[in-house]
Amino acid sequence: MSNGESNGDFEPLQPARLDWQADTPVATDFDDPYFSRQDGMAESDYVFLQGNRLQERFRALRPGQHFVIGETGFGTGLNMLLAARLFLRLAPEDTLLDLLSVEKHPLHAEDLARALAHWPDLADLAAPLQRQYPPPCPGYHRLQLHPRVRLTLMYGEATAQWRHCHSTVDAWFLDGFAPSRNPHMWQPELFRQLARLSCPGATFATFTAAGEVRRGLQEAGFQVRRIDGFGHKRHMAVGEFGDDNWTARHWQRGHAVIAGAGLAGASSARALAERGWRVTVLDPAGIAQGASGNLAGVVYSTPSAHLTPQNRFYQMSYVHALRWLNRFEFPGPEQGRLNGVVQYPVDQRQQDKLDGALESGAWPDTLLLPRDDGGMLLAGGGYLRPGAWCETLLDHPAIEVRRDKITGYVAGDPVRVSLQGGGELEGDTLILATAAQARRFDDLHWLPLKIIRGQVSYCRATEASAKWQQARCHGGYLTPAVDGLHCVGATFDLHDDNPLPSDHHDQVNLLQLKQYLPEAWRELGGEHIEVVDRRVAFRCQSNDFLPLCGPQPRVLGPILDEAPGVWLNLAHGSRGITGTPLCADLLADRLSGLPLPVDDTLAEALAPVRFLHRQRRKKRPRRA
């Protein structure tokens, strides 16, 4: 799929419509309660936890092993939270639990909170769920419920979402509204997808014993048994995929070498360290000295009505970055604020794009809100110090930062890295997070990267401008004061490679501010704005405006292969703060053999090999 195409599997969502009957939420569209009126927690425990024999299987796990549960209907999250609690009680330390759950009609946040309030015993896990609960944007959302428990919420139609998943599942919670109320979900294609993702001996449990469900599962390869149901329900179904010869799996860990200590390198290092890797970060200039080193950066995205892979990455990476920042409680005092970013369209085309994003439902009104002054508020965004963010990410006992430069490397197992300071390093993997400098290596001259010079002007705050609270984007951007200075910028020059700042480019920044935000220009001093300092950095952007995140491809004659052990995390352009957390999690999960935080469509859209595939398609002779 090209980046200009949309995907019908990822469409604007319709949140759940509820009718609260006493303390029980009932889905209006399906006339079905979300959990048993009799005892929702006891039912979930009996049907899903006991039905999948989770108690004995969690006890049997060994250090370094992980367990994956898939669910076909998230609802209030009760099943997932109960499974997480049981795992933390029984599984040994140094084990991981991945929870994968689909939801086509997610609850509103206030309804979720009302439902979860019924179960105070789950508060320790319900609290991080509520803090990180994603807006209704289609696709995958990764939440961290505990250092050892991750939840991936997959918003959209169940069969479609599982079709785009490639994780190996150990146990299935076949939940969702009853087949008689929601027949569209309980279809043979869903059962085939579940079978495709099941490991040998994977178990399933479901509250329903309907004949079409049991037959569909059997035809897909599951062994099915009917047993006593919970409460007034006579029967339910349980079983295994193939046979019952299930064994737990280990996730992969090792030593990672990362070139680059900017946003891409720092986020990659932290993601790997949190999965148990030992990480060495190399950068001759130190932490965040390149394009990540500006005084302040803006956490933002560019809304669109068209859910192409490119626009979905912009959206999903934005909400993912906000979850990372929430988890790290960053920014703190004097480091910035996440109180929304105001976007002002610079022309009718941009105005139509923002209006379309809101009207289509592609960007829900909890994320994008119109303002009376003609701008749009991008909720949750803000501004922060990129250097402080990088230092926070690199502050982990498993991460070592060294001021040295990679001069070459040999792919393999292990990867051998040559250092400017002398000697070599060996690692299980090498991640190049060096922006455009990656092209200096022999195998990477072909990378289709654009180098864009940007100069930001640091302007002294006035009495009026010191009161500004929110970052603003227009033709450029403007931040509230940091250390008494506002960031006004930034120029965008494809054909200027001069690393030295100039008065001319300061004037370009100020004229752009005057053109699009004249009132702010006046409050900052108008013709007497004092430029105290300025900084030049070079953004790295790919030809299709998406980062390069994945294994380094190499050409072996007619075959496209991967350089063993070498990965790229490059070309984040002017969205480095926003895009790097999702790319870091994607790389770390792929290297660790864990479920991915994105669907396969997005993973393919970010893979560096996409450019070589396009080159080959262009060279193919046309059919007569």
GIDA-V212349 format. One line per field, one symbol per residue. ss: DSSP state (H for helix, E for strand, - for the rest). A space follows every 50 residues. Layout:
ss->???
This chain:
ss->-----E-----------EEEE--EEEE----EE------HHHHHHHHHHH ---HHHHHHH----EEEEEEE------HHHHHHHHHHHHH-----EEEEE EEE-----HHHHHHHH---HHHHHHHHHHHHH------EEEEEEEE--EE EEEEE--HHHHHH-----EEEEEE-------------HHHHHHHHHHEEE EEEEEE----HHHHHHHHHH-EEEEEEE------EEEEEEE-------EE ----EEEEE---HHHHHHHHHHH----EEEEE--------------EEE- -------EHHHHHHHHHHHHHHHHHHHH-------EE---EEE----HHH HHHHHHHHHH-------EEE-----EEE---EEE-HHHHHHHHH----EE EE---EEEEE----EEEEE----EEEE-EEEE--HHHHHH-HHH----EE EEEEEEEEEE----HHH---EEE---EE---E--EEEEE---E------- --HHHHHHHHHHHHHH-HHHHHH--HHH--EEEEEEEEEEEE-----EEE EEEEEE--EEEEEEEEEEEE-E---HHHHHHHHHHHHHHHHH-------H HHHHHH---HHHHHHHHHH-----
